[in-house]
């Protein structure tokens, strides 16, 4: 299996991307990596990692870079020699099995849609991060790719999220909920009410397991496996969770450093704290899949270190094996309202 990496994407590129790739080929025996970007910069990083002669890592030169200042809607069209554009084109042409990038989210989503293409019949690709809940996690669909949505989009998010939770997280008959301002069936605006009716219909037909509306406070209760939301609400929820986790750990750190007694207590529960932090650490998961694209594209966090890049590569490998795109394609007829694809 070959994973294509946008070596120039992210705050710590190319160093962290190269180091993550080196870890991947050393830990994953059946995985090869292609690093796409400025050849001289990548080669220097490989030398620093002691992997300049690693046979399972190749370099594809791409002289340009898509930056956060570039217009995400046109970046891949304008910068055809950028590392992200070249990586996506390689995936389209069958030169690899998946793409991983820590670069601009908007540019990657637009590039994946225009170059690799959406699955026929899927209206919009969506981003589905897995949030911790003490179990296998909750897939949040969508987390920001689609700020304005239609009821059909939310229906498709539910299907795609359900397939991902089943094939990637190993959850049999994933429970799907709709993010709303209340749990009652009549809650929400026009979008939520219309989406609720579509989700209920799909559930009654046995296509998904829809359990109704859920509030933000239900996220960590374990009552659902997939939470469906428009991209605006989903992104606000995601960023709130991330911010709350950082704030909580900063408070804990202050408590444990407040006195000698507290420092001793911290030593006693050090391993437990490390386990809790790891559960909330996005580096452990590595990235967010872009569901609805014909081939696996994984978005790593912009500030990813080498461990997070390695995690994103592992996730890309799992996506290839799980064939979530194939499951979506096989069920596309149940996910369209007018029976016509795009």
N, C-alpha and C positions, 0 to 999 in steps of 0.2 A: 504494500500500500504506500502511496506517495502523498504526502501532505505539502501543500504549497504555502509558504509563509511570505507575507508582505514584510520584508525585513526592515523597511524604513518607516513603518507605521508605529505611532505611540511615542510617549514622552521619553522613553529610555532606549529608543531605537538608535542604531541597530544592535547595540551591546546586549540588551536583555533578550531580544528576539533570537540572536545567534546563540547565546548561552542556553536559552530554553530549548532550542533545536538540538544542541549538543546533548543535553540531558535526555531528550526524547529518544534519540537514536541509541543512546547507551542503555536506556531502561526498557525500550520497546523494540524487541528483536525483529519484528516484521514491518517496521516503519522506516521509510526513506523520507528525506526532507529536501525540498528545493527552496533556497533562500533567494528571494527576488529583490533586487535593489542595486545600489552602487557597488560594483564588484570589489573595488579596492578597499572600501570601508568594511564590507563583509569579510573579506579575506583577512584583514588586520584583526578583526574580532575573533575569527576562527583560530588564528595564531595565538592570541591571548588565552584562548580556552584550551590550547593544546590539541586542537582538532583540525589542523590545516590539511592533514592527509586522510581525514575521515572519508571512506569511500561511499558512505550512505548519505552524505550531504553534498548537494550540488548548488552551484550559484548560477542564477540567470540575471544577467546584467540589465538593469533598468535605470537610466540616468536621472530621471525626474522623480519628484516626490509630491504627493498631494498633502497640503498642509491644512491646518484648522482654519486658515484665512481664506482658503479657496471656497468658491460657491459649491456646496455639495450636490446641487442639482445638475451642474455641468462639468464638474471636475474631471470625471473619467472620460468625458467626450473631448474636453480641451487638452488634457494631459494624457495622451495616448501612450507615452513612454514612461509614465509614472509607475512605481512599483506596484501599487494597488491595481491599476488598470491591467498591467501585464499579468499579474497573478490571476485575476479573474478571467482574462482571455485564455490563459493556459488551462484553467479549469474547464472552460467552455469547450476547448479543443481536445479534451481528454488527456492532457499531459499530467494530470494528477487527479486525486480522488476527492479532495476538499481544500478549501482555502481558510487560512487563519490570518486575521489582521487586527492590530490594535490602533489602526488609524481612524480617521474621521468616520463617525457612525453614519452620518447622512450620506457621505460620498460612497461608503461601502454598500449601503442599502440600495442607493440609486444605481451604482455600478453593477451590483449583483442582478438587479431587475433588468437593466438594459443589456448586459453582456451575457450573463449565465441564463437569464430569463426566469420568469415566474412559471410555476406549474399551470398549464392551461386550465382556465376556469377559476383560478384563485385571483380575487380582485386586488388584494394587497398583501404583500409579504409582511410578516410581523416578527417582532423580537420577543423571545420568551425566556427571561432569566428564571432560574430556580431559586426561590427564597427559602431559607431554613424555617422549619416548624417543629423540630425535634424528631421528625420522622424522615421520610424520603424527600421532603420538600414540597413547595407549592410552585407551580409554573404560572407566572404572571403573563397573560396574553391580552393586550399588547403593552409594552413598557415604554413606548415613545415613538415608534416608527410612524404611526398614523394618528395624528392629533384629531382630525375630523373623520368620523366613521359613520357608516350606515348600519342598519340592523343586519344586513347580509354579511358585512365585514365581521361583526361580532359572532355571528353564527359560524363563519369559517374559522375564526380564531379558536372557538370552542372545539371544533373538530380537530384542527391541527394540534392544539394543546393536548387534547385527549390522546391522539396517536403518539405524540412525543412522550407523554407520561407513561403510556403503556409500553412502548418499545425501548425507551431510554432509561426510565426510572424503574421499570419492572412492576408497575402498578396495574393489577387486573381490574378492569372496569373503572377507570379513573372517575372520580366525582368532580363534576364541573359546577361552578357557581358564577353568578353574575355580580360584579361589584356595583353596589347601589347605596342609596342613602338610608335604606332600611331593609329589613328582612321580609317584610310583607310583600305579597305578590303584586300589589297595586302601586308600589313605590316607584319613584324615579320620573324622569322626563320622558318625552316622546321616544327618544332613542332607546332607553332602557326598557320601556314598556313593550315596544315593538320587538326588540331583541329577545325579551323574556318569552313572548309568544312563540317565536321561532325555535328557541331552545327547548321549550316545553314540548312542542310538536316533534322535534327530533328525538327527544327523550322518550316520548310516548311510542314512537316508532321503533325504539330499541337501538337507535344509532349511537347515542351518547347517554351518559348518566347525569342528567341535570338535576341538581338538588335545590335550585331556587336562588334567590338573592342572598348576598352576603355583604356585611359591612366591613370597613377597614379593620375593625377590632377583631374580626373573625380570622384574620390571616394566619395567626399562630396557634389556632385552636386544634388544628388537625382534622377539621370537619370537611375539608375539600382538598383536591389534588391539583385542580386547575382553576385559576381565577381569571375570568374574562372581563376586560375593561377596554374603553377607548384609550388611545395612546396618551391623551392628556392626563386623564385620571390615573392611568397606570404609571406614568412617569413620575407624577407627584408622589404616589405611594412608594415607588421604588426609592426615590431620593430621600423621602422621609425616613424609611427604614434604615437606609445607609447612614444617614445623619444621626438617627437615634442610637444606632449601635456604636458609633464613634463617641458620642456623648456619654453613653453608659460606661464605656471602658475608660474614658478620661476621668469620670467620677470615681470609678473603682480604684484607679491608679492613685488618685488623691487620697482616698481612704487608707489604702495599704501603705502609703508612704507618710502618713500623718504621725506615726509614733513607732518606737521600737517594738512595742507589743504587736502592733498591726503588721509590721514587717515580718515578724516571726510567724504570725497567722498566715500571711501571704505565702511564705515558704512551705507551710504545711499543705496548702491547697494549690500549690503551683501547677501541678499536672492537670488538676481539674479545670483550672482557669485557662490553661493552654488548650485543653480540649474544647471548651466553650468558645474561645476566640477563634479556633480553627473552623468551628461550625459556622461562624458568622463571617469568615474571611472569604471574600470573593476569589482570592488566589487559589483556594481549594477546588473551586469549580472551574475557574479559568476563563470562561467566556459565555456568551449568549448566542444561541443559534438563531439564524434568520430563517424562519419557517415559511414555506410557500415557494422557495426557490428550488429549481430542478435538481441542484446538487448542493452538498453541504457547504455552507459558509458560516464561519464562527467569528463573532466579534469579541475580541479580548478587550479588557478594560484599558483605557488610554494610558494609565499609569502602571501597567503591568510590569512586574519584574520577571526574572527568568523563571521563577517557580510558577507564576501565573501563566506565562507563555507555555510552559510544559503542560500545565493543566488544560489549557485551551487545545493543545495538540491532542492530548488524550481524549478530550471531548469530541474533537473532530473525527478521530479514529472510531469512537463509539457510534457517532452519527452515521458513518459509512456502513458499519456492520449492521446497525439497526434498520437502515433503509426507511427512514421516516417519510422521505419524499415519495417513495413507492407506495406506502400506505395511504398517503394523501391522494395520489393519483388514482388508486384503485377505488376510492370512495368519493371522487369528485362530484359524481352525479347527485349525491345527497346533500351537497354543500352549495348548490346554486339555486337561485330563486326562479330564474327565467329559462333555465335549461340551456343557456348559451355560454360558451367559454369566451375568454378574451384572446 
